[in-house]
Amino acid sequence: MAIVELDRPWIETPFLLQGFTIGNQSDVRALQEHCRYVYIDADSMPVQARSNTKEKTDTSKPGFFNNLYKKPQDLAVTTSSVEKELSSANSIKNKASSLVITCMDDILLGNAINEQELKENIADTVESVVRNPDAMMWLTRLKDKDSHASLHSVNCSILCVTFGRFIGLPKEELAKLAVCALMHDIGKLQVPTEILNKPGKLTDKEFKQICFHPTSSRNLLMSAGNYFLPAVDVAYTHHERLDGSGYPRGLSGVSISPFSRILAIIDTYEAMTNEQVYREELTPFETLKYLNANKNTRFDEQLVKLFIKMIGVFPIGSLVELTTGQIGIVITSNRDDNLRPKVLIMLDQNKVAISRQIINLARSSVDPLGRPIKIARTLKKGDYGIDRDKLIAEGVEFTVLN
């Protein structure tokens, strides 16, 4: 049956679309949790006579929640190399950061938003990710304490679009997901700065103020115009968890929409790999380990597995040492062979700075003795004096060796 109207406003439910077709029993259960009755399109399906014969339920038919999790796409299929896309991606990201700050201020002050400019930037972001997702992924590794709020939102947006592309979402859904991620934390603007930046443990009162920011985000977005309506639910529920342990409403299971499940994973990943006032940044590996340990309890199991697969063994931005003794940064993942990414070489085997060069380990790169070059180990941020953030901020110039 095609659901065309509910007994309550759509924005009060976790459903992404205003109108969808029931595909299986999980969709029915989701509707039961939120509605007493619904309206269907009687012309959307042929009317069948009732029968006393008990029919079998077709559990293989994809439902509303299931049809978002398609076969992962091949991110290696791109129309632009990461080297060519970086300049364009950097310009788009910088514009997005400025735009988010402006939008946040305007929404907070009740001013009109330049929706056209926002739409254009989101469209540019989506197109850049479609051309080459690794270029945008590289830029998300930049951390800036002075603009953490806007940078976190922009990075989440880029990661969401990249992940959405990976699981097969069409461009129009990627654009919606991008808006949701850009605006999900706007409510934090109403949390006192001294609480957000407190280095020690929060008091119960302070923690309650933090937990109220999803509600503030919802209220601000609802007052900002129809363009932000798709983001209302995600802003309100991105801290909810499948097992009911989240906030502010303690939702669980099918009450949490797919986009909110996606952002819950990516918001956690981006926050944990970013330095906070109360702790140092964690490595991507440590963060992925946390997500994996909490899949199917706090986070959607299938989405966590797919996200880990997308990020890879050596995430973009990882500082590594090769078997040759050279030091470099992973700049492009290799989904066909995740042990052999592209590496931007910064130091030679004697740990001396050299002109920047990219080595593609997947192309049978060998050392002077003819042995395949591999990644020997990962390093910590700042090892050998390499400032990754400065490198990304200043732009990357290099020579592609192979």
MOCOR-V571078 format. One record per backbone hydrogen bond with DSSP energy under -0.5 kcal/mol. NH is the residue of the N-H (numbers start at 1). CO is the residue of the C=O. If there is no record, write none. Layout:
nh co
NH CO
NH CO
//
This chain:
nh co
3 1
3 20
4 2
4 39
5 39
7 37
12 9
13 10
19 17
20 3
22 1
27 24
28 24
29 25
30 26
31 27
32 28
33 29
34 30
34 31
35 31
39 5
41 2
42 40
44 41
45 42
55 53
59 57
61 58
67 63
68 65
69 66
70 68
70 167
73 166
75 73
77 74
78 76
79 131
80 131
85 81
86 82
88 84
89 85
90 86
91 87
92 88
93 89
94 90
95 91
96 92
97 93
98 94
99 95
100 96
101 97
102 98
103 99
104 100
105 101
106 102
107 103
108 104
109 105
110 106
110 107
111 106
115 113
118 114
119 115
120 116
121 117
122 118
123 119
124 120
125 121
126 122
127 123
128 124
129 125
130 126
131 127
132 128
135 132
136 132
137 133
138 134
139 135
140 136
141 138
142 139
147 144
148 145
151 147
152 148
153 149
154 150
155 151
156 152
157 153
158 154
159 155
160 156
161 157
162 158
163 159
164 160
165 161
166 162
167 163
168 165
169 164
173 170
174 170
175 171
176 172
177 173
178 174
179 175
180 176
181 177
182 178
183 179
184 180
184 181
186 183
188 185
189 186
190 187
191 188
195 192
196 192
197 193
198 195
207 203
208 204
209 205
210 206
211 207
212 208
213 210
216 212
217 213
218 214
219 215
220 216
221 217
222 218
223 219
224 221
228 225
229 226
231 228
232 228
232 229
233 229
234 230
235 231
236 232
237 233
238 234
240 237
241 251
242 298
243 297
244 241
247 239
253 242
255 252
256 253
257 255
261 257
262 258
263 259
264 260
265 261
266 262
267 263
268 264
269 265
270 266
271 267
272 268
273 269
274 271
276 279
279 276
282 272
287 283
288 284
289 285
290 286
291 287
292 288
293 289
294 290
294 291
295 292
296 299
297 294
298 294
299 294
304 300
305 301
306 302
307 303
308 304
309 305
310 306
311 307
312 308
314 338
315 313
317 330
318 315
320 318
320 328
321 377
322 326
323 374
325 322
327 347
328 320
329 344
330 318
331 342
332 342
335 333
340 337
342 332
343 359
344 329
345 343
345 357
346 327
347 327
348 352
351 348
354 346
357 345
358 399
359 343
361 341
361 359
363 360
367 371
370 367
373 365
376 321
376 374
377 321
379 319
382 386
383 380
385 382
386 383
387 385
388 386
391 387
392 388
393 389
394 390
395 391
399 356
401 358
401 399
402 358
//
